[in-house]
Amino acid sequence: MATTKLIPSKFTLAGTNWTVRQVEGISELGLCNPETHTISLRKGMTIQALEQTFCHELIHALMFTAGHTNHDEIFVDAMGSLLHQWLKTKE
């Protein structure tokens, strides 16, 4: 995985272990799979794009963990962007 402090290879939400991986061959920038507890990020993106995509997919993971299965992409994108901005100010 590209080196960035913002993207862990693993994390835990509500006692469930999640894995983050970069993969080739996906058309989306990222995917969040609540069944396998995996966030997949498209391999080959810039560090900024990886971080922003991770934050977006992390919002999906948080929502799935909280029991929400219907996700408004505009909301998820806005929250992911705000989270990324906040995290970058903490570096």
C-alpha positions in Angstrom: 0.0 0.0 0.0 1.2 3.5 -0.7 2.7 5.2 2.3 0.3 7.5 4.2 -0.3 7.9 7.9 -4.0 8.4 7.3 -4.7 5.0 5.9 -4.3 2.0 8.2 -4.0 -1.6 6.8 -6.4 -2.7 9.6 -8.8 -1.1 12.1 -11.6 -2.1 14.4 -15.1 -0.8 14.6 -17.4 -2.0 17.4 -15.3 -5.1 18.0 -15.2 -6.0 14.3 -11.8 -6.1 12.5 -11.7 -4.4 9.1 -9.0 -4.7 6.4 -7.9 -2.0 4.0 -6.2 -3.1 0.8 -5.2 -1.6 -2.6 -6.4 -3.6 -5.6 -6.1 -3.5 -9.3 -9.0 -4.0 -11.7 -11.8 -2.2 -10.0 -13.6 0.6 -11.8 -14.6 2.5 -8.7 -12.1 4.5 -6.7 -13.0 2.5 -3.6 -15.4 -0.1 -2.3 -16.7 -0.9 1.2 -17.9 -4.5 1.8 -19.8 -4.9 5.0 -19.9 -8.7 4.7 -16.1 -9.2 4.5 -15.3 -6.1 6.5 -13.0 -4.9 3.8 -12.3 -1.5 2.2 -10.7 -1.8 -1.2 -8.9 1.1 -2.8 -8.0 1.4 -6.5 -4.3 0.8 -6.9 -2.3 3.5 -8.6 -4.0 6.6 -7.3 -2.2 9.6 -5.9 -1.7 9.8 -2.1 -4.4 12.5 -1.8 -6.9 10.5 -3.9 -6.2 7.4 -1.8 -6.7 9.3 1.5 -9.9 11.0 0.3 -11.3 7.7 -1.0 -10.4 5.9 2.2 -12.2 8.6 4.2 -15.3 8.2 1.9 -15.2 4.4 2.4 -14.7 4.8 6.1 -17.9 6.7 6.3 -19.6 3.8 4.6 -18.0 1.4 7.1 -19.2 3.6 10.1 -22.7 3.7 8.7 -22.8 -0.1 8.1 -21.5 -0.6 11.6 -24.2 1.6 13.0 -26.9 -0.4 11.2 -27.6 1.9 8.3 -27.7 0.1 5.0 -29.2 2.8 2.7 -26.4 5.3 2.1 -26.9 8.7 0.4 -23.7 9.1 -1.7 -23.9 12.9 -1.5 -23.9 12.7 2.3 -21.1 10.1 2.4 -19.0 12.1 0.0 -19.5 15.3 2.0 -18.7 13.6 5.3 -15.7 11.9 3.8 -14.3 15.2 2.5 -14.8 16.9 5.8 -13.2 14.0 7.7 -10.2 14.1 5.3 -9.8 17.9 5.7 -9.9 17.6 9.5 -7.4 14.7 9.6 -5.0 16.7 7.4 -5.1 19.6 9.8 -4.0 17.2 12.6 -0.7 16.2 10.9 
